[in-house]
Amino acid sequence: MTKTVEELKSQANLLGVKFHHRAGAAKIQEAIDLHLATSADVIPTASAEQRPASEIGKVPAYEEPLTSVEYRAQELKSARKRCGELVRIRLQCMNPNKKEWPGEIISVGSAKLGTFKKFIPFNGEPYHVPRIIYDRLCERECSVFFNSTDERGHKTRKGRLIKEFSVEVLEPLTRKEIDDLAKVQSLRGAQG
């Protein structure tokens, strides 16, 4: 038995299936079939023993699917969280022009993620930095120049790119190390 377009449109509206207003019967039927197939996959197969007695016999409530705007907002939130995760590193500056510097302020960001800014010391001590800054430190390069002689014996100055920082990733602090550090910091604060 074939259904008319109007019958299919009313069935699709009852099921909450979206379709184009000019869609034909075949397209609407395809959308309905797809909705029924995917909704059948989502129904949990928990046995009566696994569900509380008050829930037996009730139809489970499902969350509404995310709209594209909600999905993008959720993805942006998780991307910001990933970028802000702290990474414990030890850093040495390999740039000869910065050998006297105690450190540098590194600022990384974008219009969507925001700006992450941190002073990074070059003293080789372990330090925590956001992941987005760690990624940038690993990418940075600098130019170094050296004297060279060509085939005719003329001295020339040539340049090449090297990694600006030597970054060593360290294991995260253990709970005991965090507690010890907190004690030392509280003593420093109490002294002055």
N, C-alpha and C positions, 0 to 999 in steps of 0.2 A: 504494500500500500504506500503510495507516494503522498507526501504531505504538500500542501500549498505553501507558498512563500509566507503568507500571513500566519499560518499555523506554526511554521518554523520560527518566525520572528517572535511570536508570543511565547513559545517554548523557550527560546533563547533568553528572552527577558525574564521569565520565571527563574531560570537557572543562573541568571546574572552573567551570561556570556555576552561579550561585546562583539559587535559585528558592524560592518560598513552599512550605511543606510541604503545603498544601492546594490548590496550583495544579492546574488541569486540564491535559489534554493540549495544548490550543491555546496556553495561556500558556507552558508549558514549551517547546513547539516554537518559539514566537516568541522566547523567550530564547535558545535554541540557535541559531536563524537569525541573530539579532542578534550573538551572540558570533562566529559564523563570518564574518559580513560585516565586522565591525570588525577581527578578527584578520587577515583577508585584506588589509585596507588597510594594516596595520602592517608586513607583510613587505617588507623592502628589496628594491629592484630592481637592486642593484649587479651589474654584469657580473663575469665571472670575472677579467677583467684588473684590476679595481679592488680585488679582495679578495686578501689574501695567500694563497700556495699552501697553507699549513697550514689555512686556513679553508674552502677549496673542498670542497664535499660535506658540510659540517657544517651542521646546523640552527642558525641564529643564536639566541643566548640573549637573552631580553627581560627587562627589569626588571619586577618585580611592580608592579601598579598601587598607588598610595598609598591607605592607608585614610583615612577622614575625619579621624582624629586626627593622622596624619602630615601630611596636607594642611594642616590648620589650623596645625600647628607650623611647617611650611615657610612658609606665608603670614605668620605672625607674625614669623618670623625676617627675612623680606624687608621687612616693614613697619618693623621696628626699624632695619634697615640704611638704608632710605630716610629715616627720621626723623633719623638720626645723620649723614647726609651733610653736609659743611660747605659753607656758602654764604658767599662773600666779599661783605661789604656795607660801606656807609658810612652812618652813622646820625646824624640830628639829632633832638633832642627838641623837640617843638613845644608841650609842656605848659608854660604859664607858671608853674605852681606848682613845677616841677622845674628852673627855669633855673639855679639855683645848684648843682645836683647834679652830681657828676663822672660818675655812671653809676648803674646799677640792676642788682640781681640778678633775673634772669628765671628762673622755674621753671615748666616745662610738662611734663605727662605724663598718664598714665592707668594704670589697674591692669594692662592688658595690655602697654603699651609701656614702662612704667617711667618714671622721672623724669629729665628733662634740665634741668640747672641751670647757669647761666653768668652771670658779671658782664659787662654790656654797657656800655662807656664811651660817654659822650655827646660826645666831643671831635671827632667828624667824621673820625677816622682810619679807614682800612680795617681791617676786623676779620672774622674767621671765626666763624660761629655755626652750630649744627646747624639743619637745615631745619625741624624742628618749632618751634624758637624763632623762626626767621625768619618762619614763617607766623603765629605769635602776634603778633609785633611789627607785622606788616602789618594785623592785625585790630584792634588796640587803639585805643580812642578815649578822649577825655577831654572834660570839660565846661568851656566858657569862658563867662564871664558878661560882659554889656555893658549899658550904660545905654540906655534907649529911652524915647520919649515916646509916649503913646497919643493917641487922637483928641481927648481933652479937655485935652491939654497936661500931664497928670500924668507925672512921671518914674517909670519902673519899671525893674526889673532883670530881664533875660531871659537865658536860657542856651541854648546850642546845643552839639552834639557836633561835634568835629573829630578828625582823625587825630592820635594822640598822637605818632607818630614819622614822620619823613620817612626812608624807607629806599630807598637806591640800591643796586642789585645791580651788582657789579663783575665784570669778567672774572676767571677763576681765574688764579693766579700761573703764570708760565712757569717752565720748569726753571731758567733763568738767574737769575730773581728769587728762586727758592727757594734756590739755591746762595749768592747774595749775602746773603740774609737769614740763612742758616746761619752764614756767616763773621762777620757782625756780631754775632750772638748768641754765638758761641764767643769772640769778642774781649771782649764784655761779661762773660762768665763768667770769663775768665782775669784780668780786671782786678780783680775783687773780688766 
